Amino acid sequence: LAALESCSHYDATVRQPAERAIQGWEKSCPGYASHLLSILSSTSSTSNAGARLLAAILIKNAIPTIWAFSGKQKQQEKGNDTTTEQQQQVLIEQNKQEKVHIRGALPNLYFTEGIIDEKIALYLRLAIGAISCFDFPLEWPSLLQDL
């Protein structure tokens, strides 16, 4: 949350390291989008609307990367081409679990009163739409019921 809050700071010496940290987490942190969802769904985060809006934007922007993921691709981004088949399978399984979590959490968050405002709702709709392009109807057959 502190990094998200720092991204809107007027001072570049505060803002730029926070932006770099978030970019690094997106590439290397399993559960990145899930962490952002927890910030959005936390009622204690309502005090900083800017950080919550940024979390929604980052979730929307992360969807194509998460959904286009392959274990080999992730290791190449980290500069590690010598992964074992077992390591790749672990990364792929983590990615599958994150997708399931996001598909379940986004509609619930979107329809929870008092948690989101109109700007955040827009980015959640865009994220749900992006996921539906990848997963509906094969991977997310319950999309219409979930909405």
N, CA, C and O atoms as a GROMACS GRO file, in nm:
protein
  588
    1LEU      N    1   0.082  -0.119   0.000
    1LEU     CA    2   0.000   0.000   0.000
    1LEU      C    3   0.087   0.125   0.000
    1LEU      O    4   0.054   0.225  -0.065
    2ALA      N    5   0.196   0.120   0.073
    2ALA     CA    6   0.285   0.238   0.077
    2ALA      C    7   0.341   0.270  -0.060
    2ALA      O    8   0.354   0.387  -0.096
    3ALA      N    9   0.376   0.167  -0.137
    3ALA     CA   10   0.429   0.190  -0.271
    3ALA      C   11   0.323   0.253  -0.361
    3ALA      O   12   0.353   0.343  -0.439
    4LEU      N   13   0.198   0.206  -0.349
    4LEU     CA   14   0.090   0.266  -0.429
    4LEU      C   15   0.068   0.411  -0.391
    4LEU      O   16   0.048   0.496  -0.478
    5GLU      N   17   0.072   0.440  -0.264
    5GLU     CA   18   0.054   0.577  -0.218
    5GLU      C   19   0.169   0.665  -0.266
    5GLU      O   20   0.148   0.781  -0.301
    6SER      N   21   0.290   0.610  -0.267
    6SER     CA   22   0.407   0.687  -0.309
    6SER      C   23   0.406   0.716  -0.459
    6SER      O   24   0.470   0.812  -0.503
    7CYS      N   25   0.336   0.636  -0.537
    7CYS     CA   26   0.330   0.658  -0.682
    7CYS      C   27   0.260   0.788  -0.719
    7CYS      O   28   0.280   0.840  -0.829
    8SER      N   29   0.181   0.841  -0.631
    8SER     CA   30   0.114   0.967  -0.661
    8SER      C   31   0.180   1.086  -0.591
    8SER      O   32   0.125   1.197  -0.590
    9HIS      N   33   0.295   1.064  -0.534
    9HIS     CA   34   0.367   1.170  -0.464
    9HIS      C   35   0.425   1.270  -0.564
    9HIS      O   36   0.471   1.230  -0.671
   10TYR      N   37   0.423   1.397  -0.530
   10TYR     CA   38   0.474   1.502  -0.619
   10TYR      C   39   0.625   1.496  -0.636
   10TYR      O   40   0.677   1.538  -0.739
   11ASP      N   41   0.696   1.445  -0.536
   11ASP     CA   42   0.841   1.441  -0.537
   11ASP      C   43   0.890   1.317  -0.614
   11ASP      O   44   0.859   1.204  -0.576
   12ALA      N   45   0.964   1.340  -0.720
   12ALA     CA   46   1.012   1.230  -0.805
   12ALA      C   47   1.104   1.134  -0.730
   12ALA      O   48   1.111   1.016  -0.764
   13THR      N   49   1.175   1.182  -0.628
   13THR     CA   50   1.264   1.094  -0.552
   13THR      C   51   1.185   0.994  -0.468
   13THR      O   52   1.240   0.891  -0.428
   14VAL      N   53   1.061   1.022  -0.441
   14VAL     CA   54   0.972   0.930  -0.370
   14VAL      C   55   0.895   0.845  -0.471
   14VAL      O   56   0.881   0.724  -0.454
   15ARG      N   57   0.846   0.910  -0.575
   15ARG     CA   58   0.758   0.844  -0.673
   15ARG      C   59   0.831   0.740  -0.758
   15ARG      O   60   0.782   0.629  -0.774
   16GLN      N   61   0.946   0.774  -0.812
   16GLN     CA   62   1.015   0.685  -0.907
   16GLN      C   63   1.058   0.551  -0.846
   16GLN      O   64   1.041   0.448  -0.911
   17PRO      N   65   1.115   0.548  -0.725
   17PRO     CA   66   1.147   0.417  -0.666
   17PRO      C   67   1.022   0.331  -0.643
   17PRO      O   68   1.026   0.209  -0.658
   18ALA      N   69   0.912   0.394  -0.607
   18ALA     CA   70   0.788   0.320  -0.588
   18ALA      C   71   0.738   0.262  -0.720
   18ALA      O   72   0.691   0.148  -0.725
   19GLU      N   73   0.747   0.341  -0.826
   19GLU     CA   74   0.706   0.292  -0.959
   19GLU      C   75   0.793   0.175  -1.003
   19GLU      O   76   0.742   0.076  -1.056
   20ARG      N   77   0.924   0.184  -0.980
   20ARG     CA   78   1.014   0.074  -1.017
   20ARG      C   79   0.984  -0.050  -0.935
   20ARG      O   80   0.988  -0.162  -0.987
   21ALA      N   81   0.954  -0.032  -0.808
   21ALA     CA   82   0.922  -0.147  -0.723
   21ALA      C   83   0.797  -0.218  -0.773
   21ALA      O   84   0.795  -0.341  -0.781
   22ILE      N   85   0.695  -0.143  -0.807
   22ILE     CA   86   0.571  -0.202  -0.857
   22ILE      C   87   0.595  -0.273  -0.989
   22ILE      O   88   0.541  -0.382  -1.011
   23GLN      N   89   0.673  -0.215  -1.078
   23GLN     CA   90   0.706  -0.281  -1.205
   23GLN      C   91   0.780  -0.412  -1.180
   23GLN      O   92   0.757  -0.511  -1.250
   24GLY      N   93   0.868  -0.413  -1.084
   24GLY     CA   94   0.941  -0.535  -1.050
   24GLY      C   95   0.849  -0.642  -0.992
   24GLY      O   96   0.863  -0.760  -1.025
   25TRP      N   97   0.756  -0.602  -0.907
   25TRP     CA   98   0.663  -0.698  -0.848
   25TRP      C   99   0.575  -0.761  -0.955
   25TRP      O  100   0.544  -0.880  -0.949
   26GLU      N  101   0.534  -0.681  -1.052
   26GLU     CA  102   0.447  -0.733  -1.158
   26GLU      C  103   0.516  -0.847  -1.232
   26GLU      O  104   0.452  -0.944  -1.272
   27LYS      N  105   0.646  -0.835  -1.252
   27LYS     CA  106   0.720  -0.936  -1.327
   27LYS      C  107   0.763  -1.054  -1.243
   27LYS      O  108   0.776  -1.164  -1.296
   28SER      N  109   0.786  -1.035  -1.115
   28SER     CA  110   0.851  -1.141  -1.038
   28SER      C  111   0.774  -1.190  -0.916
   28SER      O  112   0.816  -1.288  -0.854
   29CYS      N  113   0.667  -1.128  -0.880
   29CYS     CA  114   0.597  -1.164  -0.756
   29CYS      C  115   0.473  -1.248  -0.786
   29CYS      O  116   0.374  -1.197  -0.838
   30PRO      N  117   0.478  -1.378  -0.752
   30PRO     CA  118   0.356  -1.457  -0.768
   30PRO      C  119   0.246  -1.399  -0.679
   30PRO      O  120   0.271  -1.362  -0.564
   31GLY      N  121   0.128  -1.392  -0.731
   31GLY     CA  122   0.017  -1.337  -0.654
   31GLY      C  123   0.008  -1.186  -0.659
   31GLY      O  124  -0.064  -1.126  -0.578
   32TYR      N  125   0.077  -1.124  -0.750
   32TYR     CA  126   0.078  -0.977  -0.763
   32TYR      C  127  -0.064  -0.920  -0.770
   32TYR      O  128  -0.099  -0.831  -0.693
   33ALA      N  129  -0.143  -0.971  -0.862
   33ALA     CA  130  -0.280  -0.919  -0.878
   33ALA      C  131  -0.366  -0.952  -0.756
   33ALA      O  132  -0.453  -0.872  -0.719
   34SER      N  133  -0.344  -1.066  -0.694
   34SER     CA  134  -0.419  -1.101  -0.574
   34SER      C  135  -0.391  -1.004  -0.461
   34SER      O  136  -0.480  -0.967  -0.385
   35HIS      N  137  -0.265  -0.962  -0.450
   35HIS     CA  138  -0.230  -0.862  -0.349
   35HIS      C  139  -0.300  -0.729  -0.377
   35HIS      O  140  -0.349  -0.663  -0.285
   36LEU      N  141  -0.305  -0.692  -0.504
   36LEU     CA  142  -0.375  -0.568  -0.539
   36LEU      C  143  -0.524  -0.579  -0.508
   36LEU      O  144  -0.585  -0.484  -0.460
   37LEU      N  145  -0.582  -0.696  -0.534
   37LEU     CA  146  -0.724  -0.717  -0.501
   37LEU      C  147  -0.748  -0.705  -0.351
   37LEU      O  148  -0.850  -0.651  -0.309
   38SER      N  149  -0.654  -0.754  -0.271
   38SER     CA  150  -0.673  -0.743  -0.125
   38SER      C  151  -0.669  -0.597  -0.081
   38SER      O  152  -0.739  -0.560   0.014
   39ILE      N  153  -0.589  -0.514  -0.148
   39ILE     CA  154  -0.587  -0.372  -0.116
   39ILE      C  155  -0.722  -0.310  -0.151
   39ILE      O  156  -0.776  -0.229  -0.076
   40LEU      N  157  -0.774  -0.348  -0.267
   40LEU     CA  158  -0.904  -0.294  -0.310
   40LEU      C  159  -1.017  -0.337  -0.218
   40LEU      O  160  -1.108  -0.259  -0.191
   41SER      N  161  -1.013  -0.459  -0.172
   41SER     CA  162  -1.125  -0.510  -0.092
   41SER      C  163  -1.115  -0.474   0.055
   41SER      O  164  -1.211  -0.492   0.130
   42SER      N  165  -1.000  -0.425   0.098
   42SER     CA  166  -0.981  -0.388   0.237
   42SER      C  167  -1.052  -0.256   0.268
   42SER      O  168  -1.028  -0.155   0.202
   43THR      N  169  -1.139  -0.259   0.366
   43THR     CA  170  -1.210  -0.136   0.403
   43THR      C  171  -1.116  -0.037   0.471
   43THR      O  172  -1.146   0.082   0.474
   44SER      N  173  -1.005  -0.085   0.525
   44SER     CA  174  -0.911   0.008   0.588
   44SER      C  175  -0.836   0.090   0.484
   44SER      O  176  -0.772   0.190   0.517
   45SER      N  177  -0.842   0.048   0.357
   45SER     CA  178  -0.773   0.122   0.251
   45SER      C  179  -0.857   0.234   0.192
   45SER      O  180  -0.812   0.303   0.101
   46THR      N  181  -0.977   0.254   0.243
   46THR     CA  182  -1.065   0.353   0.182
   46THR      C  183  -1.015   0.495   0.202
   46THR      O  184  -1.059   0.586   0.132
   47SER      N  185  -0.925   0.515   0.296
   47SER     CA  186  -0.879   0.651   0.322
   47SER      C  187  -0.798   0.707   0.205
   47SER      O  188  -0.800   0.829   0.184
   48ASN      N  189  -0.729   0.624   0.130
   48ASN     CA  190  -0.650   0.673   0.018
   48ASN      C  191  -0.713   0.626  -0.112
   48ASN      O  192  -0.680   0.519  -0.163
   49ALA      N  193  -0.802   0.706  -0.166
   49ALA     CA  194  -0.872   0.671  -0.288
   49ALA      C  195  -0.776   0.661  -0.406
   49ALA      O  196  -0.798   0.579  -0.496
   50GLY      N  197  -0.672   0.741  -0.409
   50GLY     CA  198  -0.575   0.737  -0.518
   50GLY      C  199  -0.502   0.603  -0.525
   50GLY      O  200  -0.482   0.550  -0.634
   51ALA      N  201  -0.462   0.550  -0.410
   51ALA     CA  202  -0.393   0.421  -0.407
   51ALA      C  203  -0.487   0.308  -0.450
   51ALA      O  204  -0.445   0.216  -0.520
   52ARG      N  205  -0.611   0.316  -0.409
   52ARG     CA  206  -0.708   0.213  -0.447
   52ARG      C  207  -0.738   0.221  -0.597
   52ARG      O  208  -0.752   0.117  -0.662
   53LEU      N  209  -0.747   0.341  -0.652
   53LEU     CA  210  -0.769   0.356  -0.795
   53LEU      C  211  -0.649   0.301  -0.872
   53LEU      O  212  -0.666   0.232  -0.972
   54LEU      N  213  -0.528   0.332  -0.827
   54LEU     CA  214  -0.409   0.280  -0.892
   54LEU      C  215  -0.407   0.127  -0.886
   54LEU      O  216  -0.368   0.062  -0.983
   55ALA      N  217  -0.448   0.069  -0.774
   55ALA     CA  218  -0.454  -0.078  -0.763
   55ALA      C  219  -0.549  -0.135  -0.868
   55ALA      O  220  -0.518  -0.236  -0.930
   56ALA      N  221  -0.664  -0.071  -0.888
   56ALA     CA  222  -0.760  -0.118  -0.989
   56ALA      C  223  -0.701  -0.107  -1.129
   56ALA      O  224  -0.718  -0.198  -1.211
   57ILE      N  225  -0.632   0.001  -1.157
   57ILE     CA  226  -0.570   0.019  -1.289
   57ILE      C  227  -0.461  -0.086  -1.311
   57ILE      O  228  -0.452  -0.145  -1.419
   58LEU      N  229  -0.381  -0.111  -1.209
   58LEU     CA  230  -0.273  -0.209  -1.221
   58LEU      C  231  -0.328  -0.350  -1.240
   58LEU      O  232  -0.270  -0.430  -1.314
   59ILE      N  233  -0.440  -0.382  -1.174
   59ILE     CA  234  -0.503  -0.513  -1.194
   59ILE      C  235  -0.547  -0.526  -1.339
   59ILE      O  236  -0.520  -0.626  -1.405
   60LYS      N  237  -0.616  -0.424  -1.388
   60LYS     CA  238  -0.662  -0.426  -1.526
   60LYS      C  239  -0.545  -0.442  -1.622
   60LYS      O  240  -0.554  -0.518  -1.718
   61ASN      N  241  -0.436  -0.372  -1.598
   61ASN     CA  242  -0.320  -0.379  -1.686
   61ASN      C  243  -0.246  -0.511  -1.675
   61ASN      O  244  -0.179  -0.552  -1.771
   62ALA      N  245  -0.255  -0.579  -1.562
   62ALA     CA  246  -0.183  -0.705  -1.541
   62ALA      C  247  -0.254  -0.825  -1.603
   62ALA      O  248  -0.192  -0.930  -1.623
   63ILE      N  249  -0.382  -0.813  -1.634
   63ILE     CA  250  -0.460  -0.927  -1.683
   63ILE      C  251  -0.396  -0.990  -1.807
   63ILE      O  252  -0.378  -1.112  -1.808
   64PRO      N  253  -0.362  -0.915  -1.912
   64PRO     CA  254  -0.302  -0.981  -2.029
   64PRO      C  255  -0.173  -1.056  -1.997
   64PRO      O  256  -0.149  -1.164  -2.052
   65THR      N  257  -0.092  -1.001  -1.910
   65THR     CA  258   0.033  -1.067  -1.873
   65THR      C  259   0.006  -1.196  -1.798
   65THR      O  260   0.068  -1.299  -1.826
   66ILE      N  261  -0.085  -1.192  -1.703
   66ILE     CA  262  -0.116  -1.310  -1.624
   66ILE      C  263  -0.179  -1.418  -1.711
   66ILE      O  264  -0.145  -1.535  -1.699
   67TRP      N  265  -0.269  -1.378  -1.798
   67TRP     CA  266  -0.342  -1.477  -1.878
   67TRP      C  267  -0.258  -1.530  -1.994
   67TRP      O  268  -0.288  -1.638  -2.046
   68ALA      N  269  -0.155  -1.461  -2.036
   68ALA     CA  270  -0.069  -1.509  -2.143
   68ALA      C  271   0.055  -1.580  -2.089
   68ALA      O  272   0.147  -1.612  -2.164
   69PHE      N  273   0.056  -1.606  -1.961
   69PHE     CA  274   0.171  -1.661  -1.890
   69PHE      C  275   0.204  -1.803  -1.933
   69PHE      O  276   0.115  -1.884  -1.958
   70SER      N  277   0.334  -1.832  -1.940
   70SER     CA  278   0.383  -1.969  -1.946
   70SER      C  279   0.503  -1.976  -1.852
   70SER      O  280   0.575  -1.878  -1.838
   71GLY      N  281   0.526  -2.089  -1.791
   71GLY     CA  282   0.634  -2.102  -1.694
   71GLY      C  283   0.770  -2.069  -1.754
   71GLY      O  284   0.851  -2.005  -1.688
   72LYS      N  285   0.795  -2.112  -1.876
   72LYS     CA  286   0.922  -2.086  -1.942
   72LYS      C  287   0.943  -1.935  -1.964
   72LYS      O  288   1.051  -1.882  -1.943
   73GLN      N  289   0.835  -1.870  -2.005
   73GLN     CA  290   0.841  -1.725  -2.029
   73GLN      C  291   0.880  -1.652  -1.901
   73GLN      O  292   0.963  -1.562  -1.904
   74LYS      N  293   0.820  -1.690  -1.789
   74LYS     CA  294   0.847  -1.623  -1.662
   74LYS      C  295   0.994  -1.638  -1.622
   74LYS      O  296   1.055  -1.543  -1.574
   75GLN      N  297   1.049  -1.757  -1.641
   75GLN     CA  298   1.187  -1.779  -1.605
   75GLN      C  299   1.282  -1.701  -1.697
   75GLN      O  300   1.385  -1.651  -1.651
   76GLN      N  301   1.248  -1.690  -1.825
   76GLN     CA  302   1.332  -1.613  -1.916
   76GLN      C  303   1.333  -1.466  -1.879
   76GLN      O  304   1.435  -1.399  -1.892
   77GLU      N  305   1.218  -1.414  -1.831
   77GLU     CA  306   1.213  -1.275  -1.788
   77GLU      C  307   1.305  -1.253  -1.668
   77GLU      O  308   1.365  -1.146  -1.654
   78LYS      N  309   1.316  -1.354  -1.582
   78LYS     CA  310   1.402  -1.342  -1.466
   78LYS      C  311   1.549  -1.367  -1.503
   78LYS      O  312   1.638  -1.348  -1.420
   79GLY      N  313   1.574  -1.410  -1.628
   79GLY     CA  314   1.710  -1.437  -1.671
   79GLY      C  315   1.758  -1.575  -1.632
   79GLY      O  316   1.878  -1.599  -1.624
   80ASN      N  317   1.665  -1.667  -1.606
   80ASN     CA  318   1.700  -1.800  -1.562
   80ASN      C  319   1.643  -1.901  -1.661
   80ASN      O  320   1.527  -1.941  -1.650
   81ASP      N  321   1.725  -1.943  -1.759
   81ASP     CA  322   1.679  -2.037  -1.861
   81ASP      C  323   1.700  -2.182  -1.819
   81ASP      O  324   1.660  -2.272  -1.892
   82THR      N  325   1.760  -2.205  -1.704
   82THR     CA  326   1.794  -2.341  -1.663
   82THR      C  327   1.694  -2.397  -1.563
   82THR      O  328   1.734  -2.470  -1.472
   83THR      N  329   1.568  -2.366  -1.578
   83THR     CA  330   1.468  -2.417  -1.485
   83THR      C  331   1.438  -2.563  -1.516
   83THR      O  332   1.445  -2.608  -1.630
   84THR      N  333   1.405  -2.631  -1.413
   84THR     CA  334   1.367  -2.771  -1.430
   84THR      C  335   1.219  -2.777  -1.467
   84THR      O  336   1.144  -2.681  -1.452
   85GLU      N  337   1.180  -2.892  -1.514
   85GLU     CA  338   1.040  -2.915  -1.548
   85GLU      C  339   0.953  -2.898  -1.424
   85GLU      O  340   0.842  -2.845  -1.432
   86GLN      N  341   1.002  -2.941  -1.310
   86GLN     CA  342   0.927  -2.929  -1.185
   86GLN      C  343   0.908  -2.782  -1.147
   86GLN      O  344   0.799  -2.744  -1.104
   87GLN      N  345   1.010  -2.700  -1.162
   87GLN     CA  346   0.997  -2.558  -1.132
   87GLN      C  347   0.896  -2.491  -1.224
   87GLN      O  348   0.817  -2.407  -1.181
   88GLN      N  349   0.898  -2.529  -1.352
   88GLN     CA  350   0.802  -2.474  -1.446
   88GLN      C  351   0.660  -2.513  -1.408
   88GLN      O  352   0.568  -2.431  -1.417
   89GLN      N  353   0.642  -2.636  -1.366
   89GLN     CA  354   0.509  -2.682  -1.326
   89GLN      C  355   0.459  -2.607  -1.203
   89GLN      O  356   0.340  -2.576  -1.194
   90VAL      N  357   0.547  -2.578  -1.110
   90VAL     CA  358   0.509  -2.501  -0.991
   90VAL      C  359   0.464  -2.361  -1.031
   90VAL      O  360   0.362  -2.312  -0.983
   91LEU      N  361   0.539  -2.297  -1.120
   91LEU     CA  362   0.501  -2.163  -1.167
   91LEU      C  363   0.367  -2.165  -1.240
   91LEU      O  364   0.284  -2.077  -1.221
   92ILE      N  365   0.347  -2.265  -1.323
   92ILE     CA  366   0.221  -2.276  -1.397
   92ILE      C  367   0.105  -2.299  -1.301
   92ILE      O  368  -0.002  -2.241  -1.319
   93GLU      N  369   0.125  -2.382  -1.199
   93GLU     CA  370   0.019  -2.407  -1.101
   93GLU      C  371  -0.012  -2.282  -1.020
   93GLU      O  372  -0.129  -2.253  -0.993
   94GLN      N  373   0.089  -2.206  -0.981
   94GLN     CA  374   0.066  -2.080  -0.911
   94GLN      C  375  -0.015  -1.985  -0.997
   94GLN      O  376  -0.105  -1.917  -0.947
   95ASN      N  377   0.016  -1.980  -1.124
   95ASN     CA  378  -0.056  -1.893  -1.216
   95ASN      C  379  -0.203  -1.936  -1.229
   95ASN      O  380  -0.292  -1.852  -1.230
   96LYS      N  381  -0.226  -2.066  -1.238
   96LYS     CA  382  -0.364  -2.117  -1.247
   96LYS      C  383  -0.443  -2.080  -1.122
   96LYS      O  384  -0.559  -2.039  -1.131
   97GLN      N  385  -0.380  -2.095  -1.006
   97GLN     CA  386  -0.448  -2.061  -0.880
   97GLN      C  387  -0.480  -1.912  -0.873
   97GLN      O  388  -0.586  -1.873  -0.824
   98GLU      N  389  -0.389  -1.830  -0.921
   98GLU     CA  390  -0.415  -1.686  -0.920
   98GLU      C  391  -0.532  -1.652  -1.012
   98GLU      O  392  -0.616  -1.570  -0.977
   99LYS      N  393  -0.537  -1.714  -1.128
   99LYS     CA  394  -0.648  -1.690  -1.220
   99LYS      C  395  -0.782  -1.726  -1.156
   99LYS      O  396  -0.878  -1.651  -1.166
  100VAL      N  397  -0.786  -1.841  -1.092
  100VAL     CA  398  -0.910  -1.883  -1.024
  100VAL      C  399  -0.949  -1.782  -0.918
  100VAL      O  400  -1.066  -1.744  -0.906
  101HIS      N  401  -0.851  -1.738  -0.841
  101HIS     CA  402  -0.879  -1.640  -0.735
  101HIS      C  403  -0.932  -1.509  -0.794
  101HIS      O  404  -1.030  -1.454  -0.744
  102ILE      N  405  -0.869  -1.462  -0.899
  102ILE     CA  406  -0.910  -1.335  -0.960
  102ILE      C  407  -1.050  -1.347  -1.019
  102ILE      O  408  -1.134  -1.258  -1.000
  103ARG      N  409  -1.076  -1.457  -1.090
  103ARG     CA  410  -1.210  -1.476  -1.149
  103ARG      C  411  -1.318  -1.478  -1.041
  103ARG      O  412  -1.429  -1.431  -1.065
  104GLY      N  413  -1.288  -1.532  -0.926
  104GLY     CA  414  -1.386  -1.535  -0.817
  104GLY      C  415  -1.399  -1.402  -0.745
  104GLY      O  416  -1.508  -1.362  -0.705
  105ALA      N  417  -1.287  -1.333  -0.729
  105ALA     CA  418  -1.286  -1.212  -0.647
  105ALA      C  419  -1.338  -1.088  -0.720
  105ALA      O  420  -1.406  -1.006  -0.659
  106LEU      N  421  -1.308  -1.074  -0.848
  106LEU     CA  422  -1.347  -0.952  -0.919
  106LEU      C  423  -1.498  -0.927  -0.920
  106LEU      O  424  -1.541  -0.818  -0.883
  107PRO      N  425  -1.581  -1.024  -0.961
  107PRO     CA  426  -1.725  -0.997  -0.960
  107PRO      C  427  -1.778  -0.969  -0.819
  107PRO      O  428  -1.862  -0.881  -0.800
  108ASN      N  429  -1.727  -1.043  -0.720
  108ASN     CA  430  -1.771  -1.020  -0.582
  108ASN      C  431  -1.735  -0.879  -0.536
  108ASN      O  432  -1.815  -0.811  -0.473
  109LEU      N  433  -1.614  -0.838  -0.566
  109LEU     CA  434  -1.570  -0.704  -0.528
  109LEU      C  435  -1.652  -0.598  -0.600
  109LEU      O  436  -1.692  -0.497  -0.541
  110TYR      N  437  -1.676  -0.620  -0.727
  110TYR     CA  438  -1.750  -0.523  -0.808
  110TYR      C  439  -1.890  -0.498  -0.750
  110TYR      O  440  -1.938  -0.385  -0.751
  111PHE      N  441  -1.954  -0.603  -0.701
  111PHE     CA  442  -2.091  -0.589  -0.653
  111PHE      C  443  -2.101  -0.567  -0.502
  111PHE      O  444  -2.211  -0.569  -0.447
  112THR      N  445  -1.991  -0.545  -0.434
  112THR     CA  446  -1.993  -0.517  -0.291
  112THR      C  447  -2.016  -0.368  -0.270
  112THR      O  448  -1.933  -0.286  -0.309
  113GLU      N  449  -2.127  -0.335  -0.210
  113GLU     CA  450  -2.160  -0.193  -0.190
  113GLU      C  451  -2.064  -0.128  -0.091
  113GLU      O  452  -2.022  -0.189   0.007
  114GLY      N  453  -2.032  -0.004  -0.119
  114GLY     CA  454  -1.950   0.075  -0.028
  114GLY      C  455  -1.800   0.053  -0.042
  114GLY      O  456  -1.722   0.125   0.018
  115ILE      N  457  -1.759  -0.045  -0.121
  115ILE     CA  458  -1.617  -0.073  -0.134
  115ILE      C  459  -1.556   0.006  -0.249
  115ILE      O  460  -1.444   0.056  -0.237
  116ILE      N  461  -1.628   0.017  -0.359
  116ILE     CA  462  -1.570   0.081  -0.476
  116ILE      C  463  -1.651   0.202  -0.520
  116ILE      O  464  -1.771   0.211  -0.495
  117ASP      N  465  -1.584   0.294  -0.585
  117ASP     CA  466  -1.652   0.410  -0.643
  117ASP      C  467  -1.660   0.392  -0.794
  117ASP      O  468  -1.618   0.288  -0.846
  118GLU      N  469  -1.713   0.490  -0.864
  118GLU     CA  470  -1.735   0.477  -1.009
  118GLU      C  471  -1.606   0.460  -1.089
  118GLU      O  472  -1.602   0.382  -1.184
  119LYS      N  473  -1.501   0.531  -1.050
  119LYS     CA  474  -1.375   0.520  -1.124
  119LYS      C  475  -1.315   0.380  -1.108
  119LYS      O  476  -1.271   0.318  -1.205
  120ILE      N  477  -1.316   0.331  -0.986
  120ILE     CA  478  -1.263   0.196  -0.962
  120ILE      C  479  -1.352   0.093  -1.032
  120ILE      O  480  -1.301  -0.004  -1.088
  121ALA      N  481  -1.482   0.113  -1.028
  121ALA     CA  482  -1.574   0.020  -1.094
  121ALA      C  483  -1.544   0.009  -1.243
  121ALA      O  484  -1.551  -0.100  -1.300
  122LEU      N  485  -1.510   0.119  -1.305
  122LEU     CA  486  -1.476   0.117  -1.448
  122LEU      C  487  -1.360   0.022  -1.474
  122LEU      O  488  -1.367  -0.059  -1.566
  123TYR      N  489  -1.254   0.031  -1.396
  123TYR     CA  490  -1.137  -0.053  -1.419
  123TYR      C  491  -1.165  -0.199  -1.384
  123TYR      O  492  -1.108  -0.289  -1.446
  124LEU      N  493  -1.251  -0.222  -1.287
  124LEU     CA  494  -1.288  -0.360  -1.257
  124LEU      C  495  -1.370  -0.419  -1.373
  124LEU      O  496  -1.352  -0.536  -1.408
  125ARG      N  497  -1.459  -0.339  -1.432
  125ARG     CA  498  -1.534  -0.387  -1.550
  125ARG      C  499  -1.440  -0.418  -1.665
  125ARG      O  500  -1.456  -0.520  -1.733
  126LEU      N  501  -1.342  -0.332  -1.687
  126LEU     CA  502  -1.245  -0.357  -1.793
  126LEU      C  503  -1.163  -0.484  -1.767
  126LEU      O  504  -1.134  -0.559  -1.860
  127ALA      N  505  -1.128  -0.508  -1.642
  127ALA     CA  506  -1.053  -0.629  -1.607
  127ALA      C  507  -1.139  -0.753  -1.629
  127ALA      O  508  -1.091  -0.852  -1.684
  128ILE      N  509  -1.264  -0.748  -1.587
  128ILE     CA  510  -1.355  -0.861  -1.608
  128ILE      C  511  -1.373  -0.886  -1.758
  128ILE      O  512  -1.375  -1.000  -1.802
  129GLY      N  513  -1.387  -0.779  -1.835
  129GLY     CA  514  -1.400  -0.792  -1.980
  129GLY      C  515  -1.277  -0.855  -2.043
  129GLY      O  516  -1.289  -0.940  -2.131
  130ALA      N  517  -1.158  -0.814  -1.998
  130ALA     CA  518  -1.035  -0.871  -2.053
  130ALA      C  519  -1.025  -1.020  -2.020
  130ALA      O  520  -0.986  -1.100  -2.105
  131ILE      N  521  -1.059  -1.056  -1.897
  131ILE     CA  522  -1.056  -1.198  -1.858
  131ILE      C  523  -1.155  -1.278  -1.942
  131ILE      O  524  -1.126  -1.388  -1.986
  132SER      N  525  -1.273  -1.221  -1.963
  132SER     CA  526  -1.374  -1.294  -2.041
  132SER      C  527  -1.327  -1.319  -2.184
  132SER      O  528  -1.362  -1.421  -2.242
  133CYS      N  529  -1.248  -1.229  -2.240
  133CYS     CA  530  -1.193  -1.252  -2.375
  133CYS      C  531  -1.102  -1.374  -2.378
  133CYS      O  532  -1.097  -1.446  -2.477
  134PHE      N  533  -1.030  -1.397  -2.270
  134PHE     CA  534  -0.941  -1.512  -2.262
  134PHE      C  535  -1.015  -1.640  -2.221
  134PHE      O  536  -0.990  -1.747  -2.277
  135ASP      N  537  -1.107  -1.630  -2.125
  135ASP     CA  538  -1.157  -1.749  -2.056
  135ASP      C  539  -1.301  -1.790  -2.085
  135ASP      O  540  -1.338  -1.904  -2.058
  136PHE      N  541  -1.381  -1.702  -2.138
  136PHE     CA  542  -1.521  -1.739  -2.159
  136PHE      C  543  -1.538  -1.799  -2.297
  136PHE      O  544  -1.488  -1.742  -2.395
  137PRO      N  545  -1.603  -1.909  -2.308
  137PRO     CA  546  -1.679  -1.989  -2.212
  137PRO      C  547  -1.602  -2.108  -2.155
  137PRO      O  548  -1.649  -2.172  -2.061
  138LEU      N  549  -1.485  -2.141  -2.210
  138LEU     CA  550  -1.419  -2.266  -2.170
  138LEU      C  551  -1.367  -2.266  -2.027
  138LEU      O  552  -1.397  -2.358  -1.951
  139GLU      N  553  -1.290  -2.166  -1.989
  139GLU     CA  554  -1.230  -2.163  -1.856
  139GLU      C  555  -1.318  -2.095  -1.751
  139GLU      O  556  -1.299  -2.116  -1.631
  140TRP      N  557  -1.412  -2.014  -1.794
  140TRP     CA  558  -1.500  -1.941  -1.701
  140TRP      C  559  -1.644  -1.956  -1.746
  140TRP      O  560  -1.708  -1.858  -1.784
  141PRO      N  561  -1.696  -2.078  -1.743
  141PRO     CA  562  -1.833  -2.100  -1.792
  141PRO      C  563  -1.939  -2.033  -1.704
  141PRO      O  564  -2.051  -2.011  -1.749
  142SER      N  565  -1.905  -2.002  -1.580
  142SER     CA  566  -2.002  -1.942  -1.488
  142SER      C  567  -1.999  -1.790  -1.491
  142SER      O  568  -2.058  -1.725  -1.404
  143LEU      N  569  -1.933  -1.731  -1.589
  143LEU     CA  570  -1.919  -1.585  -1.595
  143LEU      C  571  -2.054  -1.515  -1.586
  143LEU      O  572  -2.070  -1.424  -1.504
  144LEU      N  573  -2.149  -1.554  -1.665
  144LEU     CA  574  -2.278  -1.486  -1.665
  144LEU      C  575  -2.351  -1.501  -1.532
  144LEU      O  576  -2.413  -1.406  -1.484
  145GLN      N  577  -2.342  -1.618  -1.472
  145GLN     CA  578  -2.404  -1.638  -1.340
  145GLN      C  579  -2.331  -1.557  -1.233
  145GLN      O  580  -2.392  -1.504  -1.141
  146ASP      N  581  -2.198  -1.549  -1.246
  146ASP     CA  582  -2.120  -1.472  -1.148
  146ASP      C  583  -2.154  -1.323  -1.152
  146ASP      O  584  -2.146  -1.253  -1.051
  147LEU      N  585  -2.193  -1.277  -1.271
  147LEU     CA  586  -2.229  -1.136  -1.284
  147LEU      C  587  -2.375  -1.116  -1.253
  147LEU      O  588  -2.424  -1.003  -1.259
   0.00000   0.00000   0.00000
